[in-house]
Amino acid sequence: MVLKSDDVNYLVYRYLRESGFLHASYIFQFESQLHKNEQEQPNVEPGSLIRVLQKGLQYMDVETHLNEDGTARLCTAPFSLVGKHVCSVHTETRKLGDKTPRGTEPSTHGGHTLVHDAKEKRVARPVENEDESEHMDVDVPDAERDANRGDSGKRRRGRMVEAAQMLHGHTAPVFLCAWCPGQPSVLATGAGDGTARIWDMAHPTDSTVLRHDATDATTRVDITSIAWNEQGTLLATASFNGQLRVWTTLGEQRQVLRQRRVPIIALRWNRKGTLLATAYLDGSIALWDTSNGQQRHEFRAHSGCVLDVDWLDNTTFASSGSDKVIRVWRDFDPQPIKTFSGHKSDINCVKWHPGGKYLASASDDGSVKVWSMTESLVCDFVGHAQQVFLVKWLPRSDKAILASAS
């Protein structure tokens, strides 16, 4: 058995990418020099690192509680990766391989819970505010709440649906996809093979390849962000080595915007599709005028990495970063017009409400917060046990319903 550090690093890198830690995975990939590894990376299944750790835990569990005579000590103390294990041993022992009658199996494996599935009640904490008009209604209508319940009141079980169409072409994990607003049958994807692709579902076996060339033969160019303009006429793509390009729906390269050689974490179009905002790993944000391909302005936005940007209208946008703050910017104004603080960790996502009244944010501190330009913090949602990576508003300006993913 051979254990190579490159293999371990690759599993850690894949775990970070699969868990949504995009900026952490980029930094780890750079520092571990994975992109310079001449050996082609294997096609590792998702969740491989977790499976290896679980099998290792099971082996340690058995090894710790195995007696010399082949019996196993029954222990109720938790067994985990961290912390010293102290047994809580019962006097009863059993032979390994003995079968417990069906219906009397203990709820733990070898006396130890290996997977914890704790469900916490979600809580919405409205912030006290004298002006009741600024409170966001967090109740879900009864009709919507009961939509997934049958006549008996029990929640319906989801159906298992097989893939309607498999798209093949990328040679590395695919992390990004986006439907074209103007052409519902057109889909764009981005992967770690240095290419984005445009697919027409009318001809799913063919795709237009959008290449992002590496600066040298050993450099891997991950596609870090893709975005269609609202008109569905242009696709912007960004890569880890700072390449920013604009394409037509036919895959024709329209512009190559000046490369800064700083990883681009996110990019967003304004409503008209005339300006493109790009968020960088070094804490800066650049505004690009797509009519001439020139940089319009650069903001020194955050003291850490910029993790997300989102436009309110054609001139105003919000940004979030690893410095735990949200800032609202306006075109040609070098200073933020509003700053929101309250999160205790990295802020992964910001999204404006379709009506423009609220701004939602998701953070590694496990909370989702809703802000207002007039009254700052409106509502604080808690209940996620781990990091929150994404928030999405219901696309209706007359409703204030928010979904979050962790």
VEXDREN-2710 file (C-alpha; in Angstrom, 1 decimal):
% VEXDREN-2710
k/r/px/py/pz
1/MET/0.0/0.0/0.0
2/VAL/1.4/3.4/-1.0
3/LEU/0.2/6.6/0.5
4/LYS/1.2/9.7/-1.5
5/SER/0.9/13.2/-0.3
6/ASP/-0.3/14.3/-3.7
7/ASP/-3.2/11.9/-3.4
8/VAL/-4.1/13.1/0.0
9/ASN/-3.9/16.8/-1.1
10/TYR/-6.2/16.0/-4.1
11/LEU/-8.8/14.4/-1.8
12/VAL/-8.7/17.5/0.5
13/TYR/-9.0/19.8/-2.6
14/ARG/-12.0/17.8/-3.9
15/TYR/-13.6/17.9/-0.4
16/LEU/-13.3/21.7/-0.3
17/ARG/-14.7/22.1/-3.8
18/GLU/-17.6/19.8/-3.1
19/SER/-18.4/21.5/0.2
20/GLY/-18.6/24.9/-1.5
21/PHE/-15.4/26.3/-0.1
22/LEU/-14.4/27.7/-3.5
23/HIS/-11.9/30.4/-2.4
24/ALA/-10.3/28.0/0.1
25/SER/-9.9/25.3/-2.5
26/TYR/-8.3/27.7/-4.9
27/ILE/-5.7/28.8/-2.3
28/PHE/-5.1/25.2/-1.3
29/GLN/-4.6/24.1/-4.9
30/PHE/-2.1/26.9/-5.4
31/GLU/-0.1/26.2/-2.2
32/SER/-0.1/22.5/-2.6
33/GLN/1.0/22.9/-6.3
34/LEU/-1.6/20.4/-7.5
35/HIS/-2.0/22.4/-10.7
36/LYS/1.7/21.6/-11.5
37/ASN/1.3/17.8/-11.0
38/GLU/2.2/16.2/-14.3
39/GLN/0.3/13.1/-13.5
40/GLU/-3.3/13.2/-14.7
41/GLN/-5.7/13.4/-11.7
42/PRO/-7.9/10.3/-11.3
43/ASN/-11.7/10.5/-11.7
44/VAL/-12.5/10.4/-8.0
45/GLU/-16.1/10.0/-6.9
46/PRO/-17.7/12.8/-4.8
47/GLY/-17.4/12.3/-1.1
48/SER/-14.3/10.1/-1.3
49/LEU/-12.5/11.8/1.6
50/ILE/-15.5/11.4/3.9
51/ARG/-15.8/7.7/3.0
52/VAL/-12.1/7.1/3.8
53/LEU/-12.5/8.8/7.1
54/GLN/-15.6/6.9/8.0
55/LYS/-13.9/3.6/7.2
56/GLY/-11.0/4.6/9.3
57/LEU/-13.3/5.5/12.2
58/GLN/-15.0/2.1/11.9
59/TYR/-11.6/0.3/12.0
60/MET/-10.4/2.4/15.0
61/ASP/-13.7/1.6/16.7
62/VAL/-13.3/-2.1/16.3
63/GLU/-9.6/-2.1/17.2
64/THR/-10.3/-0.1/20.4
65/HIS/-13.1/-2.4/21.7
66/LEU/-11.9/-5.8/20.6
67/ASN/-11.0/-8.2/23.5
68/GLU/-8.3/-10.9/23.1
69/ASP/-10.9/-13.6/23.2
70/GLY/-12.7/-12.2/20.2
71/THR/-15.5/-10.5/22.1
72/ALA/-16.3/-6.8/21.8
73/ARG/-16.8/-4.4/24.7
74/LEU/-20.1/-2.5/24.4
75/CYS/-19.4/1.1/24.9
76/THR/-21.8/4.1/24.7
77/ALA/-19.2/6.8/24.7
78/PRO/-19.0/8.7/21.4
79/PHE/-16.1/7.9/19.0
80/SER/-14.9/10.8/16.8
81/LEU/-12.0/12.0/14.8
82/VAL/-11.0/14.6/17.4
83/GLY/-10.7/14.3/21.1
84/LYS/-9.5/11.4/23.3
85/HIS/-11.9/8.5/23.5
86/VAL/-12.9/7.4/27.1
87/CYS/-14.8/4.1/27.2
88/SER/-18.1/3.7/29.0
89/VAL/-17.9/-0.1/29.2
90/HIS/-20.9/-2.4/30.0
91/THR/-20.3/-5.8/31.6
92/GLU/-22.1/-7.5/28.6
93/THR/-19.9/-8.8/25.8
94/ARG/-20.8/-10.4/22.5
95/LYS/-19.0/-12.5/20.0
96/LEU/-18.1/-10.7/16.8
97/GLY/-20.4/-11.9/14.0
98/ASP/-23.2/-12.7/16.4
99/LYS/-26.5/-11.5/14.9
100/THR/-28.9/-9.5/16.9
101/PRO/-32.6/-10.4/16.4
102/ARG/-34.3/-8.0/14.0
103/GLY/-36.1/-5.2/15.7
104/THR/-33.6/-5.1/18.6
105/GLU/-30.6/-3.6/16.9
106/PRO/-28.9/-0.8/18.8
107/SER/-29.0/2.5/17.1
108/THR/-25.2/2.8/17.1
109/HIS/-22.4/1.0/15.3
110/GLY/-20.3/-1.0/17.7
111/GLY/-21.6/1.2/20.5
112/HIS/-20.7/4.4/18.8
113/THR/-22.7/6.8/16.7
114/LEU/-20.8/7.3/13.5
115/VAL/-23.3/9.6/11.8
116/HIS/-25.2/12.3/13.7
117/ASP/-28.4/13.5/12.2
118/ALA/-29.6/16.2/14.5
119/LYS/-32.5/18.3/13.4
120/GLU/-32.7/21.8/14.9
121/LYS/-35.8/24.0/14.8
122/ARG/-35.3/27.0/12.5
123/VAL/-35.9/30.3/14.3
124/ALA/-36.5/33.7/12.8
125/ARG/-35.5/36.6/15.1
126/PRO/-37.0/39.9/13.8
127/VAL/-35.0/42.8/15.0
128/GLU/-36.8/45.3/17.1
129/ASN/-37.9/48.3/15.1
130/GLU/-40.4/51.0/15.9
131/ASP/-41.4/51.3/12.2
132/GLU/-43.5/48.2/11.6
133/SER/-43.5/48.8/7.9
134/GLU/-39.8/47.8/7.8
135/HIS/-40.5/44.3/9.3
136/MET/-40.3/41.5/6.8
137/ASP/-43.1/39.0/6.9
138/VAL/-41.5/35.6/7.6
139/ASP/-44.7/33.6/7.7
140/VAL/-45.3/31.1/4.9
141/PRO/-48.9/31.0/3.7
142/ASP/-50.9/28.0/4.8
143/ALA/-51.7/27.1/1.3
144/GLU/-47.9/27.0/0.4
145/ARG/-47.0/25.3/3.6
146/ASP/-49.6/22.5/3.0
147/ALA/-48.9/22.2/-0.7
148/ASN/-46.6/19.2/-0.2
149/ARG/-49.0/17.5/2.3
150/GLY/-51.6/14.9/1.3
151/ASP/-55.2/14.6/2.5
152/SER/-54.0/12.9/5.7
153/GLY/-51.7/15.7/6.6
154/LYS/-48.6/13.7/6.0
155/ARG/-45.7/15.2/4.0
156/ARG/-45.4/13.6/0.6
157/ARG/-42.3/11.7/-0.2
158/GLY/-40.1/12.9/-3.1
159/ARG/-40.0/10.9/-6.3
160/MET/-36.7/9.5/-7.6
161/VAL/-36.3/10.8/-11.2
162/GLU/-33.6/9.5/-13.5
163/ALA/-31.6/12.0/-15.6
164/ALA/-33.5/13.1/-18.7
165/GLN/-30.3/13.8/-20.5
166/MET/-26.6/13.3/-19.8
167/LEU/-24.2/15.8/-21.3
168/HIS/-20.7/14.5/-21.9
169/GLY/-17.6/16.5/-23.0
170/HIS/-15.8/18.0/-20.0
171/THR/-12.7/16.1/-18.8
172/ALA/-12.7/17.4/-15.2
173/PRO/-15.3/18.1/-12.5
174/VAL/-18.1/20.5/-13.6
175/PHE/-18.9/23.1/-10.9
176/LEU/-21.0/25.7/-12.7
177/CYS/-24.1/25.7/-14.9
178/ALA/-26.4/28.5/-16.0
179/TRP/-29.4/28.6/-18.3
180/CYS/-29.6/31.3/-20.9
181/PRO/-32.5/33.8/-20.1
182/GLY/-33.2/34.5/-23.8
183/GLN/-33.0/31.0/-25.0
184/PRO/-34.5/28.4/-22.6
185/SER/-32.9/25.5/-24.5
186/VAL/-29.3/26.9/-24.1
187/LEU/-27.2/25.9/-21.2
188/ALA/-23.7/27.1/-20.2
189/THR/-21.3/25.0/-18.0
190/GLY/-17.9/25.6/-16.5
191/ALA/-15.3/23.0/-15.3
192/GLY/-11.9/22.4/-14.0
193/ASP/-10.6/21.5/-17.4
194/GLY/-10.1/25.1/-18.4
195/THR/-13.1/25.3/-20.6
196/ALA/-16.7/26.5/-20.5
197/ARG/-19.2/25.0/-22.9
198/ILE/-22.5/26.1/-24.5
199/TRP/-25.1/23.3/-25.0
200/ASP/-28.2/23.5/-27.1
201/MET/-30.6/20.9/-25.7
202/ALA/-32.1/20.5/-29.1
203/HIS/-28.7/18.9/-30.1
204/PRO/-27.3/17.7/-26.7
205/THR/-24.5/15.6/-28.2
206/ASP/-22.8/18.6/-29.5
207/SER/-21.4/21.6/-27.6
208/THR/-19.4/24.7/-28.3
209/VAL/-16.1/24.7/-26.4
210/LEU/-15.0/28.1/-24.9
211/ARG/-11.3/27.7/-24.1
212/HIS/-9.3/29.6/-21.5
213/ASP/-5.6/28.9/-22.3
214/ALA/-3.1/28.4/-19.5
215/THR/-0.1/30.6/-19.4
216/ASP/2.1/27.5/-19.5
217/ALA/1.8/23.8/-20.1
218/THR/1.7/22.8/-16.4
219/THR/-0.9/25.4/-15.3
220/ARG/-4.5/24.3/-14.8
221/VAL/-7.1/26.9/-15.4
222/ASP/-10.3/26.3/-13.4
223/ILE/-13.4/28.2/-14.6
224/THR/-14.5/30.0/-11.4
225/SER/-17.6/31.8/-12.5
226/ILE/-20.0/32.1/-15.5
227/ALA/-22.9/34.5/-16.0
228/TRP/-25.4/35.4/-18.7
229/ASN/-26.6/39.0/-19.1
230/GLU/-30.4/39.4/-18.5
231/GLN/-31.0/39.8/-22.2
232/GLY/-29.5/36.3/-22.8
233/THR/-27.2/37.6/-25.6
234/LEU/-23.8/37.5/-23.9
235/LEU/-22.0/35.0/-21.6
236/ALA/-19.2/36.1/-19.3
237/THR/-16.6/33.6/-18.1
238/ALA/-13.9/34.0/-15.5
239/SER/-11.0/31.7/-14.5
240/PHE/-8.7/31.2/-11.5
241/ASN/-5.7/32.8/-13.4
242/GLY/-7.7/36.0/-13.9
243/GLN/-8.9/35.6/-17.5
244/LEU/-12.2/37.4/-18.2
245/ARG/-13.9/36.8/-21.5
246/VAL/-17.2/37.6/-23.1
247/TRP/-18.9/35.3/-25.6
248/THR/-22.0/35.3/-27.8
249/THR/-24.6/32.5/-27.6
250/LEU/-23.0/30.9/-30.7
251/GLY/-19.7/30.7/-28.8
252/GLU/-17.9/33.5/-30.7
253/GLN/-15.4/35.3/-28.5
254/ARG/-16.5/38.9/-28.4
255/GLN/-14.0/40.4/-25.9
256/VAL/-11.0/39.5/-23.8
257/LEU/-10.9/41.9/-20.9
258/ARG/-7.5/42.9/-19.5
259/GLN/-6.1/40.0/-17.5
260/ARG/-5.0/40.9/-13.9
261/ARG/-3.5/37.5/-13.0
262/VAL/-5.6/37.5/-9.8
263/PRO/-8.2/34.8/-9.2
264/ILE/-11.7/35.9/-10.0
265/ILE/-14.2/34.6/-7.5
266/ALA/-17.5/35.9/-8.9
267/LEU/-18.9/38.1/-11.7
268/ARG/-22.3/39.7/-12.3
269/TRP/-23.9/41.7/-15.0
270/ASN/-26.0/44.8/-14.3
271/ARG/-29.6/44.9/-15.4
272/LYS/-29.0/46.5/-18.8
273/GLY/-26.0/44.3/-19.5
274/THR/-23.7/47.2/-20.0
275/LEU/-21.5/46.8/-17.0
276/LEU/-19.8/43.7/-15.6
277/ALA/-18.6/43.5/-12.0
278/THR/-15.8/41.1/-11.1
279/ALA/-14.8/40.1/-7.5
280/TYR/-11.2/39.2/-6.9
281/LEU/-9.3/37.1/-4.3
282/ASP/-7.2/40.2/-3.3
283/GLY/-10.2/42.1/-2.0
284/SER/-10.8/44.3/-5.1
285/ILE/-13.8/44.7/-7.4
286/ALA/-13.5/45.9/-11.0
287/LEU/-16.3/47.4/-13.2
288/TRP/-16.0/46.7/-16.9
289/ASP/-17.7/48.6/-19.7
290/THR/-18.6/45.9/-22.2
291/SER/-19.3/48.4/-25.0
292/ASN/-15.5/49.1/-25.3
293/GLY/-13.9/46.4/-23.2
294/GLN/-12.3/48.9/-20.9
295/GLN/-12.1/48.9/-17.1
296/ARG/-14.4/51.6/-15.9
297/HIS/-13.4/51.7/-12.2
298/GLU/-11.7/49.6/-9.5
299/PHE/-12.9/49.5/-5.9
300/ARG/-10.7/48.5/-2.9
301/ALA/-13.7/46.8/-1.5
302/HIS/-12.7/44.5/1.3
303/SER/-9.7/43.7/3.5
304/GLY/-10.0/40.0/2.6
305/CYS/-11.3/38.0/-0.4
306/VAL/-14.4/39.3/-2.1
307/LEU/-16.8/36.3/-2.2
308/ASP/-19.9/37.7/-3.9
309/VAL/-21.4/40.7/-5.7
310/ASP/-25.0/41.4/-6.7
311/TRP/-26.6/44.4/-8.6
312/LEU/-29.5/46.3/-7.2
313/ASP/-30.0/48.2/-10.5
314/ASN/-27.8/49.5/-13.3
315/THR/-25.5/51.6/-11.1
316/THR/-25.6/50.2/-7.6
317/PHE/-24.4/46.8/-6.3
318/ALA/-23.5/45.1/-3.0
319/SER/-20.4/43.0/-2.2
320/SER/-19.5/40.6/0.6
321/GLY/-16.2/39.2/1.7
322/SER/-14.1/37.2/4.2
323/ASP/-13.8/40.4/6.3
324/LYS/-17.4/39.8/7.7
325/VAL/-18.9/42.9/6.2
326/ILE/-21.2/43.9/3.4
327/ARG/-20.8/47.1/1.4
328/VAL/-23.0/48.8/-1.1
329/TRP/-21.3/50.7/-3.9
330/ARG/-22.4/53.1/-6.6
331/ASP/-20.7/53.6/-10.0
332/PHE/-17.8/56.1/-9.9
333/ASP/-18.1/56.6/-6.1
334/PRO/-14.9/55.3/-4.5
335/GLN/-16.5/55.1/-1.1
336/PRO/-19.3/52.7/-0.1
337/ILE/-22.7/54.4/0.4
338/LYS/-23.7/51.8/3.0
339/THR/-21.9/49.2/5.2
340/PHE/-23.6/46.4/7.0
341/SER/-21.9/44.5/9.8
342/GLY/-23.1/41.8/12.1
343/HIS/-21.9/38.4/10.7
344/LYS/-19.2/36.7/12.7
345/SER/-17.5/34.9/9.8
346/ASP/-17.1/34.9/6.0
347/ILE/-20.1/36.1/4.1
348/ASN/-20.5/33.7/1.1
349/CYS/-23.5/35.2/-0.7
350/VAL/-25.6/38.4/-1.0
351/LYS/-28.8/38.8/-3.0
352/TRP/-31.1/41.7/-3.5
353/HIS/-34.9/41.2/-3.2
354/PRO/-36.6/41.5/-6.6
355/GLY/-38.4/44.6/-5.4
356/GLY/-35.1/46.2/-4.2
357/LYS/-36.3/46.7/-0.6
358/TYR/-34.2/44.0/1.1
359/LEU/-30.7/42.5/0.9
360/ALA/-30.1/39.0/2.1
361/SER/-26.8/37.5/3.2
362/ALA/-25.5/34.0/4.0
363/SER/-22.5/33.4/6.2
364/ASP/-20.1/30.7/7.5
365/ASP/-21.5/31.6/11.0
366/GLY/-24.6/29.6/10.1
367/SER/-26.9/32.6/9.9
368/VAL/-28.9/34.3/7.2
369/LYS/-29.5/38.0/7.7
370/VAL/-31.8/40.4/5.9
371/TRP/-30.9/44.1/5.6
372/SER/-32.6/47.3/4.5
373/MET/-30.9/50.5/3.2
374/THR/-33.1/52.5/5.6
375/GLU/-33.2/50.5/8.8
376/SER/-30.1/48.3/8.5
377/LEU/-30.7/44.8/10.1
378/VAL/-34.4/43.7/9.5
379/CYS/-34.3/40.0/10.4
380/ASP/-31.8/37.4/11.6
381/PHE/-32.5/33.8/10.7
382/VAL/-30.8/31.1/12.7
383/GLY/-31.1/27.4/12.7
384/HIS/-28.5/26.1/10.3
385/ALA/-26.0/23.9/12.0
386/GLN/-23.2/24.7/9.6
387/GLN/-22.1/27.2/7.0
388/VAL/-24.7/28.8/4.8
389/PHE/-23.5/29.0/1.2
390/LEU/-26.4/30.4/-0.8
391/VAL/-29.7/32.4/-0.5
392/LYS/-32.3/32.9/-3.1
393/TRP/-35.4/35.1/-3.1
394/LEU/-38.7/33.9/-4.6
395/PRO/-38.7/35.8/-7.9
396/ARG/-41.7/38.0/-7.1
397/SER/-41.5/41.6/-6.1
398/ASP/-44.8/41.4/-4.1
399/LYS/-43.5/38.5/-1.9
400/ALA/-40.7/38.3/0.6
401/ILE/-39.9/34.6/0.7
402/LEU/-36.3/33.5/1.1
403/ALA/-34.6/30.1/0.7
404/SER/-31.2/29.3/2.1
405/ALA/-28.8/26.4/1.5
406/SER/-26.2/24.9/4.0
END
